[in-house]
């Protein structure tokens, strides 16, 4: 593989549910839900479920966004 090509697996974002993100980060489910509703964090909505981009969320917590 050429040095300039990134494997597809490295390009797929790690998307977590509110419950998974809550358990990993220590923030409450409700706080995360409010962040999504206020568009404070990077997420997508699938039906009624919110999926949070974990890497972008960590960047947000570190003040990089």
Secondary structure, 3 states (H helix, E strand, C coil): CCCCCCCHHHHCCCEEEHHHHHHHHCCCHHHHHHHHHCCCCCEEEECCEEEEEHHHHHHHHCCCC
